[in-house]
Amino acid sequence: MRAFLIQHVDALITTTLGLLITVYSWRQRARLRASPKKLTRALPLLAPLVVVFGLLRFVLDSQPAYVWRRAFTGDKRASAEFPCAISTETATDSAQGVSIRRLTVNCNVPRRDINLRLSYNEIPPEGAGLTIEQRLDGLRTFFTQQGFTIISCVPDGHGDVPGYRIVIERDGAKTRCLTRVAIAPKAIYRAVATSTSGFHEDPVITRFINSFKCE
């Protein structure tokens, strides 16, 4: 219910207002039609149009007009499609005593409690000798430190680049992250879709995650 209200708040307000005006105007139509003002006399006819407009908003909110564009990591090796405006940010992650600078392309989906990210981590010299499994363990440790529970982790390769598809949740599945990760010799690439209850199965997540490429 909370997700529905967030997604359709504008349409709900418009439709409710239209219904209230319609009920009022039809109850008072005799008095309104006697008014010298044209707009007042037309209110019984105009009010239903507000309701129709509100219902149209429901349709538009349910099927937003996304403009999908592919964005790339700094080294142009990994990419994913985003449905709307993006921003970039940097952060530092620590796992197994190794600090890694993370570069992220970030997107908050309008009218959806969904965040999409494409991140790129260069592996520092002190981590160059780690195996694929050790690097994957580092990711698992990082997720656990953030309070997440790992639901699944299955192989999901990208040609010669080993990869995994990981699902993590926290707060009783109120927050879910669907992640595709590619582990190259000198970098780790991730496409992450984070959602709250009510948006876990949104089609925008499926398209974004499936669009992830690492070459």
C-alpha positions in Angstrom: 0.0 0.0 0.0 2.8 2.4 0.9 4.5 1.8 -2.5 1.1 2.4 -4.3 0.6 5.7 -2.5 4.1 6.9 -3.3 3.8 5.9 -7.0 0.3 7.4 -7.5 0.2 10.3 -5.1 -0.4 13.0 -7.7 -3.1 10.9 -9.4 -4.8 10.1 -6.1 -5.0 13.8 -5.2 -6.3 14.8 -8.6 -8.9 12.1 -8.7 -10.1 12.6 -5.1 -10.4 16.4 -5.6 -12.3 15.8 -8.9 -14.8 13.4 -7.1 -15.4 15.8 -4.3 -16.1 18.7 -6.7 -18.3 16.5 -8.8 -20.4 15.4 -5.8 -20.7 19.0 -4.6 -21.5 20.5 -8.0 -24.2 17.9 -8.8 -25.8 18.3 -5.4 -25.8 22.1 -5.9 -26.4 22.1 -9.7 -29.7 24.0 -9.5 -28.1 26.8 -7.6 -24.9 26.8 -9.7 -26.9 26.9 -12.9 -28.6 30.0 -11.7 -25.3 31.8 -11.1 -24.5 34.7 -13.4 -20.9 33.4 -13.8 -20.3 31.1 -16.7 -17.6 29.1 -14.9 -19.8 28.5 -11.9 -22.6 27.3 -14.2 -20.2 25.0 -16.0 -18.9 23.4 -12.8 -21.2 20.3 -13.0 -19.7 19.5 -16.4 -16.1 20.5 -15.7 -15.7 18.5 -12.5 -16.0 15.1 -14.1 -13.2 16.1 -16.5 -11.0 16.5 -13.5 -11.8 12.9 -12.5 -10.9 11.7 -16.0 -7.6 13.6 -15.9 -6.8 12.0 -12.5 -7.5 8.5 -13.9 -5.3 9.3 -16.9 -2.5 10.1 -14.4 -2.9 6.6 -13.0 -2.1 5.2 -16.4 0.8 7.6 -17.0 2.3 6.9 -13.6 2.0 3.1 -14.1 3.8 3.3 -17.5 6.3 6.2 -17.2 8.0 7.3 -20.4 11.6 6.4 -19.7 14.4 7.4 -22.0 17.0 4.6 -21.8 20.6 5.5 -22.4 23.7 3.4 -21.9 26.3 4.7 -19.5 29.9 3.5 -19.1 32.5 3.2 -16.4 35.6 5.4 -16.5 37.6 2.9 -18.4 34.7 2.2 -20.9 34.9 -1.5 -20.1 31.6 -2.0 -18.3 28.2 -0.4 -19.0 24.5 -0.5 -18.3 21.3 1.2 -19.5 19.7 3.8 -17.3 16.1 5.1 -17.7 16.6 8.7 -16.6 19.2 11.3 -15.4 22.4 10.0 -13.8 25.0 11.5 -11.5 28.5 10.3 -10.5 30.1 9.9 -7.1 33.1 8.4 -5.4 33.5 6.4 -2.1 36.1 4.2 -0.4 35.3 0.6 0.6 37.4 -1.5 2.9 37.5 -5.3 2.9 40.1 -7.7 4.3 42.3 -4.8 5.2 42.3 -3.4 1.6 40.9 0.1 0.8 39.3 0.4 -2.6 38.2 3.6 -4.3 34.7 3.1 -5.8 33.5 5.2 -8.8 29.7 5.1 -9.2 27.2 6.1 -11.8 24.0 6.7 -9.8 20.3 7.0 -10.8 17.2 7.5 -8.7 14.1 6.4 -10.6 11.2 9.0 -10.5 8.0 7.9 -8.7 9.7 4.6 -7.8 11.6 3.7 -4.6 14.4 2.3 -6.8 18.1 3.3 -7.0 20.3 2.0 -9.9 24.1 2.1 -9.8 27.0 1.1 -12.0 30.2 1.0 -10.0 33.9 0.5 -10.9 36.6 -0.4 -8.4 40.3 -0.4 -9.4 42.1 -3.1 -7.5 45.1 -1.6 -5.6 48.6 -3.2 -5.8 48.2 -4.9 -2.3 45.1 -6.7 -3.6 46.5 -7.8 -6.9 47.5 -11.3 -5.6 44.0 -12.2 -4.4 42.1 -15.0 -6.1 38.6 -14.6 -7.6 37.2 -16.4 -4.6 39.0 -14.2 -2.2 37.7 -11.1 -3.9 34.2 -12.6 -3.9 34.6 -13.2 -0.1 35.6 -9.6 0.2 32.3 -8.5 -1.4 30.3 -10.9 0.9 32.1 -9.4 3.9 31.3 -5.9 2.8 27.6 -6.8 2.3 27.4 -8.4 5.8 29.1 -5.4 7.4 26.3 -3.2 5.8 23.7 -5.4 7.6 22.6 -7.4 4.5 21.8 -11.1 4.3 23.0 -12.9 1.2 20.0 -14.7 -0.3 21.8 -16.1 -3.4 25.1 -16.0 -5.2 25.3 -17.8 -8.6 27.9 -17.7 -11.4 27.1 -15.2 -14.1 30.2 -14.8 -16.3 30.9 -12.2 -19.0 33.0 -13.9 -21.6 36.4 -14.4 -20.2 35.6 -12.2 -17.1 34.2 -14.2 -14.1 31.0 -12.9 -12.8 28.2 -13.5 -10.3 24.6 -12.6 -9.8 23.9 -11.8 -6.1 20.7 -11.1 -4.2 20.9 -9.5 -0.8 18.3 -8.3 1.6 17.9 -6.6 5.0 15.2 -5.4 7.4 13.1 -8.5 6.7 13.2 -8.1 2.9 12.1 -4.5 3.1 15.3 -3.5 1.2 16.6 -5.7 -1.6 19.7 -5.4 -3.8 20.0 -7.3 -7.0 23.7 -7.2 -8.1 25.6 -8.4 -11.1 29.4 -8.3 -10.6 32.3 -8.9 -13.0 35.7 -9.5 -11.5 38.5 -8.6 -13.9 42.2 -8.9 -13.1 42.6 -5.2 -12.3 39.1 -4.1 -11.5 35.7 -5.1 -10.1 32.5 -3.9 -11.9 29.0 -4.0 -10.4 25.5 -3.2 -11.6 23.3 -2.8 -8.5 19.5 -2.2 -8.3 18.2 -1.4 -4.8 14.5 -1.3 -4.1 12.1 -1.2 -1.2 9.0 -3.4 -0.6 6.5 -3.1 -3.5 9.2 -2.3 -6.1 11.3 -5.5 -6.0 9.7 -6.9 -9.2 9.5 -3.6 -11.1 10.4 -4.1 -14.9 12.9 -1.2 -14.7 15.1 -3.3 -12.5 15.0 -6.3 -14.9 15.9 -4.2 -17.9 18.7 -2.4 -16.0 20.3 -5.6 -14.6 20.0 -7.5 -17.9 21.7 -4.6 -19.8 24.9 -4.9 -17.7 27.9 -5.7 -19.9 31.6 -6.1 -19.2 34.0 -6.6 -22.1 
